Amino acid sequence: MAAEFSDMSLDQLDDQLVKLKKEQFNLRFQRASGQLENTARIRIIRRDIARIKTAARTKRAGSAKKGA
C-alpha cells in the first residue's frame, strides 16, 4: 500500500488526501449516527492518510535537497 503512494506525484497525493479526509468525515458521521457497519474502515483510512502524509513529506524533503 505504501509503495503505491510513493509512486504518486505530489498533486496526486494531495488529491488522494482530500478524498480520504472526506471519506473519514463521512465515516465519523455514520458512526455518530449509528449507521456505520464496517468500523475497521475508520482505522484503515486513518493509516492511509498517515502513509500519504509521510510520502508527501518525503517527496517535499527530497525536492528541497535537490534544489539546494
C-alpha positions as CSV (number, residue, x, y, z in Angstrom):
1,M,0.0,0.0,0.0
2,A,2.7,2.5,0.9
3,A,4.6,1.6,-2.3
4,E,1.7,2.8,-4.4
5,F,1.7,6.2,-2.6
6,S,5.4,6.6,-3.1
7,D,4.9,6.3,-6.9
8,M,2.4,9.2,-7.0
9,S,3.2,12.8,-7.7
10,L,2.7,15.5,-5.0
11,D,-0.5,16.7,-6.8
12,Q,-1.9,13.1,-6.8
13,L,-1.0,12.7,-3.2
14,D,-2.8,15.9,-2.3
15,D,-5.9,14.9,-4.2
16,Q,-5.9,11.4,-2.6
17,L,-5.5,13.1,0.8
18,V,-8.5,15.3,0.3
19,K,-10.6,12.3,-0.9
20,L,-9.6,10.2,2.2
21,K,-10.3,13.1,4.6
22,K,-13.8,13.4,3.1
23,E,-14.4,9.7,3.5
24,Q,-13.1,9.9,7.1
25,F,-15.5,12.6,7.8
26,N,-18.4,10.6,6.4
27,L,-17.4,7.5,8.3
28,R,-17.3,9.5,11.6
29,F,-20.7,11.0,10.8
30,Q,-22.1,7.5,10.2
31,R,-20.5,6.2,13.4
32,A,-22.0,9.1,15.4
33,S,-25.5,8.4,13.9
34,G,-25.2,4.7,14.5
35,Q,-25.2,3.8,10.8
36,L,-21.6,2.6,10.4
37,E,-21.4,-1.2,9.7
38,N,-17.6,-1.6,9.0
39,T,-15.9,0.1,11.9
40,A,-12.5,-1.2,10.8
41,R,-12.7,1.1,7.8
42,I,-12.0,4.1,10.0
43,R,-8.7,2.7,11.1
44,I,-7.7,1.8,7.5
45,I,-8.5,5.3,6.3
46,R,-6.6,6.9,9.2
47,R,-3.5,4.8,8.4
48,D,-3.7,5.6,4.7
49,I,-3.9,9.3,5.5
50,A,-0.7,8.9,7.6
51,R,1.0,7.0,4.7
52,I,0.1,9.7,2.2
53,K,1.4,12.5,4.5
54,T,4.6,10.6,5.0
55,A,5.1,10.0,1.3
56,A,4.4,13.7,0.6
57,R,6.8,14.9,3.3
58,T,9.5,12.6,1.9
59,K,9.0,13.9,-1.6
60,R,9.0,17.5,-0.5
61,A,12.2,16.9,1.5
62,G,13.8,15.2,-1.4
63,S,12.9,18.0,-3.8
64,A,14.2,20.6,-1.3
65,K,17.6,18.8,-1.1
66,K,17.9,18.7,-4.9
67,G,17.2,22.4,-5.1
68,A,19.9,23.3,-2.5
